[in-house]
Amino acid sequence: MEATDESSPLLDTKEGSPQRSPEIPAVLPAIPPSYQNQNNIDEDVVDGIGSSHKNDEDSRLNVIKVYPSRFWILGMFSFIAMFQCLQWNTWGPISESVGVAFSGWHSSTVAMMANWGTITFVLFITPMCWLMNEKGLRSGVFACAIMIAAGTVLRVLAFITNSNEVFTISCHLCAILVGTAGTLVMAAPPMIAAQWFPPKERTTATAIAQAFNQLGNAGSYLEPVFVRSPVVATADEIKGDIKILMYAYAGIAVAALLGVYFYYPSKPPTPPSLSSSVERLQFWDSIKKMLRNRDVIMVTLAYGISVGVPSAWIAVFNYSLQAINIHQDEAKWIGVAVVLVSSIFALVSGRMTDLVYGYLRVSLIIIMVANLGCFYWFYLITYGSITVVKWQVYLTSIAAFSLNFSTCPLFFELAVESAYPCPEILVGGLLTGMNNFVGLTFLFLFFIPNIGYSWVTYLLLSTCSLSVILILIIREDYSRSNIDRGTGFQSSYQPI
């Protein structure tokens, strides 16, 4: 189909004017039929990379264009990502209140609500990534919005029965739907970045989507502002607060669903970069190639063990703080500060990666070593080697989580570069699949009777140390960036 401008007024600006690539790459990409008239190209494709023989050099290069509507695409997705994370972590920050308001709710119940997210992720990551890869970005995001809206509305409908048991069951069902939606919320950012953003904005776009997802945790830690503590309210009063909160969540979810329904195209008429116009490998071929790629596997393992444990820990962070006599009302401010600062750190690391080329591995090592030091400091506090002082708890918690989360866009960028030309959605799915598998294992440990919470810091130190070792021995590969920078398709990929 011949490329034409979108009908949306968001696209009819000077920013949408064509941009030339500064250099002719050694190997030109194969422009897929969805972007370009197939009759104008004679191409030889090897492993997803095409060598083009178009007669007109200008038409060959004049295929790059960026659209202002990319900010709507990213903004709408980021809001859904934030809201999905808020729903995933709904109960942790108000664990004391919900335990009083609803009989039968204990720490294991709250942990299970969060654990459904990791369980469903492991079960549904493959079919959900297939859906988005085969049907496009719009279909995947719309499916996520439907599941989140359905889950939140289901919780509200349970209030009709006036039964604690029915409400608990509806909360489990909502957690399952929200967790399934989280498969694409966590895996899709690099796909959105590749299909809508130019090379100098890609990692930043990924970081923005991930930062907003993290901001959902900040929203959940503000819930004690609306849901009173058992210290100052009765069980019936707390139950009323929770009902109002559930109604508000359902309304927001339905509004987000309508936003996606009315305008959310899968891709722009013209690609934003040369590498994004390259036809990606097929679904199963990509999976086989990634599983045989030594560097992709090591990046995935490093990401899973270093980010998976802290990501799951934040859902039950209240309990670790209770062990050092910091309770729900004060813990919420630590949680809010952690999420806000970590989101800023992720944005800074993503933007710096876009501006400074070729230092992904070095940047990761520096950040991860600093992160390890912060977790060790927190360990000394919880172990009793250092007297518990609130400013130290704040500082170590904020710094440790922030440094840890700031590695996320760098891990994604390194993995996408190493796996290119495998689809970005599959690379994101592989990384987040490992992340959630580790988180699943971590949260299940809370079901061990009388296990306590002191073991968490030992685990954090062990996993962070191992991930640093893995990053030290991988090889950097900038296959995708080489095309955009005009150096051709060069890869260090060697199959296992």
Buried (B, 14 or more C-beta within 10 A) or exposed (E): EEBEEBEEEBBEEEEBEEBEBEEEBEBBBBBBEBBBEBEBBEBEEEEBBBBBEBEEEEEBBBBBBBBBBBBBBBBBBBBBBBBBBBBBBBBBBBBBBBBBBBEEBEBEBBBBBBBBBBBBBBBBBBEBBBBBBEEBBBBBBBBBBBBBBBBBBBBBEBBEEEEBEBBBBBBEBBBBBBBBBBBBBBBBBBBBBBBBBBBEBBBBBBBBBBBBBBBBBBBBBBBBEEBBBBEEBEBEBBBBBBBEBBBEBBBBBBEBBEBBEEBBBBBBBBBBBBBBBBBBBBBEEBBBBBEEBBBBBBBBBBBBBBBBBBBBBBBBBBBBBBEBEBEBBBBBBBBBBBBBBBBBBBBBBBBBBBEEEEEBBEBBBEBBEBBBBBBBBBBEBBEEEBEEEEEBBBBBBBBBBBBBBBBBBBBBBBBBBBBBBBBBBBBBBBBBBBBBBBBBEBBBEBEEEEEEBEEBBEBBBEBBBEBBEBBEEBEBBBBBBBBBBEBBBBBBBEEE
